Amino acid sequence: KHSPYSTSRQGRMGDSYFFAPHPFTNWSLNPDCRNEKGDRVHTVEGFRKTQKDDSILQLVRDNPNAYKIVCIGGSTTHCSEMEYYQDTWPAKLKEKLSSKKDVLVLNFGVGAWGTLHSLIRCVTWLPIIKPNLLVFYQAKNDLTPLANAAEKEKTLYPDYQNVIGQFSESFVSYFPKWLNYIPFFFLYFYFLEFSLL
């Protein structure tokens, strides 16, 4: 009922938040995020739009014979710096190919995601979408844990388990200590809202 992905009560996080918590990937896209004109930039399932439709599931149902292309990766696939989905390269690809045949291009990219994040999305969503083509575009995000690891580490585990603490510590230690209390304020207002329902 209170999930940002809930179909019964959308937008619990507000439309100014770009990301939303995710149980498997840690973060994903906030379905209710809006651009400067107030237009929704993500689908209700938490995917970057490539056309005006708000649901990729509905798109797939409405176009059963379409040639489906899934683009997945980090911010370079999501095109995080672009205000309008029409300017993203997956939307441009759809526009280019649509004149030739019935094509759906879906943007599965999420900023700061690495290969492991993308694989989780592939495992969970590709059996539903059943694409004809997958464009897997990953680059520097896979190197971030390596850059943050201590030099004393001789090896890195394949899931980065032995560097994740170092990564979070290097990230948080740059902030002033008073920022540590922000989650408590969030929880206070969160529970306050529950008590008003």
C-alpha positions as CSV (number, residue, x, y, z in Angstrom):
1,K,0.0,0.0,0.0
2,H,2.8,2.5,0.8
3,S,5.4,1.4,-1.8
4,P,6.5,3.9,-4.4
5,Y,5.7,1.2,-6.9
6,S,2.2,0.6,-5.6
7,T,-0.5,0.6,-8.2
8,S,-3.1,1.5,-5.5
9,R,-1.2,4.5,-4.2
10,Q,1.5,5.9,-6.5
11,G,3.9,8.6,-5.8
12,R,4.5,8.0,-2.1
13,M,8.1,9.4,-2.4
14,G,7.0,12.5,-4.2
15,D,7.7,13.6,-7.8
16,S,11.0,15.3,-7.1
17,Y,12.9,12.2,-6.1
18,F,14.7,10.6,-9.0
19,F,15.4,7.2,-7.4
20,A,13.4,4.9,-5.2
21,P,14.6,2.1,-2.8
22,H,14.6,-1.4,-4.3
23,P,14.9,-4.7,-2.4
24,F,17.3,-6.4,-4.9
25,T,19.3,-3.6,-6.5
26,N,19.3,-1.1,-3.6
27,W,17.9,1.6,-5.8
28,S,15.9,1.9,-8.9
29,L,13.8,4.7,-10.6
30,N,11.0,6.5,-8.9
31,P,7.8,5.9,-11.0
32,D,6.4,9.3,-10.1
33,C,9.4,11.4,-10.9
34,R,8.6,14.4,-13.1
35,N,10.6,16.8,-15.3
36,E,10.6,20.6,-15.2
37,K,7.3,20.7,-17.1
38,G,5.6,18.2,-14.7
39,D,5.6,15.3,-17.2
40,R,6.3,11.8,-15.9
41,V,9.8,10.6,-17.0
42,H,9.5,7.0,-15.8
43,T,6.9,4.4,-16.3
44,V,4.7,3.1,-13.4
45,E,7.0,0.0,-13.2
46,G,10.1,2.2,-12.7
47,F,11.6,2.3,-16.2
48,R,12.8,5.3,-18.3
49,K,10.2,6.2,-20.8
50,T,10.9,5.9,-24.6
51,Q,7.4,7.1,-25.6
52,K,4.4,8.8,-24.0
53,D,2.9,5.6,-22.6
54,D,3.1,5.2,-18.8
55,S,3.4,1.4,-18.7
56,I,5.8,-1.0,-20.4
57,L,3.6,-4.0,-19.5
58,Q,0.6,-2.3,-21.3
59,L,2.8,-1.5,-24.3
60,V,3.9,-5.1,-24.6
61,R,0.2,-6.3,-24.3
62,D,-1.0,-3.8,-26.8
63,N,1.7,-4.6,-29.4
64,P,2.0,-8.5,-29.3
65,N,3.6,-8.7,-32.8
66,A,6.1,-5.8,-32.3
67,Y,9.9,-6.4,-32.6
68,K,11.0,-5.7,-29.0
69,I,14.4,-4.2,-28.2
70,V,15.6,-3.8,-24.6
71,C,18.4,-1.4,-23.8
72,I,20.0,-1.8,-20.4
73,G,22.9,-0.2,-18.6
74,G,23.8,2.7,-16.3
75,S,23.3,6.4,-16.7
76,T,24.6,6.4,-20.3
77,T,21.6,4.1,-21.2
78,H,19.1,5.9,-18.9
79,C,20.4,9.2,-20.1
80,S,20.2,10.7,-16.6
81,E,21.2,14.3,-17.6
82,M,18.4,14.6,-20.2
83,E,15.2,16.3,-19.0
84,Y,13.0,14.8,-21.7
85,Y,12.8,11.1,-22.6
86,Q,12.4,12.1,-26.3
87,D,16.1,13.2,-26.3
88,T,17.5,9.8,-24.9
89,W,19.2,7.5,-27.4
90,P,16.8,4.6,-26.8
91,A,13.9,6.9,-27.7
92,K,15.8,8.1,-30.8
93,L,16.5,4.5,-31.7
94,K,12.7,3.8,-31.5
95,E,12.0,6.8,-33.6
96,K,14.5,5.8,-36.2
97,L,13.3,2.2,-36.5
98,S,9.5,2.8,-36.3
99,S,9.4,4.0,-39.9
100,K,10.7,0.6,-41.0
101,K,8.6,-1.8,-38.9
102,D,6.5,-2.2,-35.7
103,V,9.2,-1.7,-33.1
104,L,9.2,-1.3,-29.3
105,V,12.3,0.0,-27.7
106,L,12.4,-0.2,-23.9
107,N,14.9,1.6,-21.7
108,F,15.9,-0.6,-18.7
109,G,18.9,1.7,-17.8
110,V,19.3,3.1,-14.2
111,G,22.0,5.6,-13.2
112,A,25.0,4.2,-11.3
113,W,24.0,0.6,-12.0
114,G,26.7,-1.9,-12.8
115,T,26.5,-5.3,-14.5
116,L,25.2,-7.1,-11.4
117,H,22.3,-4.7,-11.1
118,S,21.5,-5.0,-14.8
119,L,21.6,-8.8,-14.6
120,I,19.0,-8.8,-11.8
121,R,16.7,-6.7,-13.9
122,C,17.3,-9.0,-16.9
123,V,16.5,-12.1,-14.8
124,T,13.3,-10.7,-13.5
125,W,12.0,-8.8,-16.5
126,L,13.2,-10.4,-19.7
127,P,11.0,-13.5,-19.3
128,I,8.0,-11.2,-19.2
129,I,9.0,-8.8,-22.0
130,K,10.6,-11.6,-24.2
131,P,12.7,-9.2,-26.3
132,N,14.0,-10.0,-29.8
133,L,17.2,-8.0,-29.1
134,L,19.1,-7.0,-25.9
135,V,21.5,-4.1,-26.0
136,F,23.7,-4.4,-22.9
137,Y,25.7,-1.2,-22.4
138,Q,27.9,-1.1,-19.3
139,A,31.2,0.8,-18.7
140,K,32.8,2.5,-15.7
141,N,30.2,1.7,-13.0
142,D,31.7,-1.8,-12.7
143,L,35.0,-0.2,-11.7
144,T,33.6,2.0,-8.9
145,P,34.1,-0.7,-6.2
146,L,37.6,-1.3,-7.4
147,A,38.5,2.4,-7.1
148,N,37.2,2.5,-3.6
149,A,38.8,-0.7,-2.3
150,A,41.8,-0.5,0.1
151,E,45.1,-1.1,-1.5
152,K,45.8,-3.9,1.1
153,E,43.1,-6.1,-0.5
154,K,44.8,-8.9,-2.5
155,T,41.6,-10.1,-4.2
156,L,38.1,-8.8,-4.6
157,Y,35.2,-11.1,-4.2
158,P,33.0,-11.5,-7.3
159,D,30.1,-9.8,-5.5
160,Y,32.3,-7.1,-4.0
161,Q,31.4,-8.1,-0.5
162,N,34.9,-7.4,0.9
163,V,34.9,-3.8,-0.4
164,I,31.3,-2.7,0.2
165,G,32.1,-1.4,3.7
166,Q,35.1,0.5,2.4
167,F,32.9,2.0,-0.3
168,S,30.2,3.2,2.1
169,E,32.7,4.5,4.6
170,S,34.6,6.5,1.9
171,F,31.3,7.9,0.7
172,V,29.8,8.9,4.1
173,S,33.0,10.1,5.8
174,Y,33.1,13.2,3.5
175,F,29.8,14.5,4.9
176,P,29.4,16.6,8.1
177,K,28.3,14.5,11.1
178,W,24.9,16.4,11.5
179,L,23.8,14.8,8.2
180,N,23.7,11.4,10.0
181,Y,20.5,12.6,11.8
182,I,18.5,13.2,8.6
183,P,17.1,9.6,8.5
184,F,15.6,10.1,12.0
185,F,13.8,13.2,10.8
186,F,12.5,11.2,7.8
187,L,11.3,8.4,10.0
188,Y,9.6,11.0,12.4
189,F,7.6,12.5,9.5
190,Y,6.9,9.1,8.0
191,F,5.3,7.7,11.2
192,L,3.6,11.1,11.8
193,E,1.9,10.7,8.4
194,F,0.8,7.1,9.4
195,S,-0.8,8.4,12.6
196,L,-2.8,11.0,10.6
197,L,-4.3,8.4,8.3
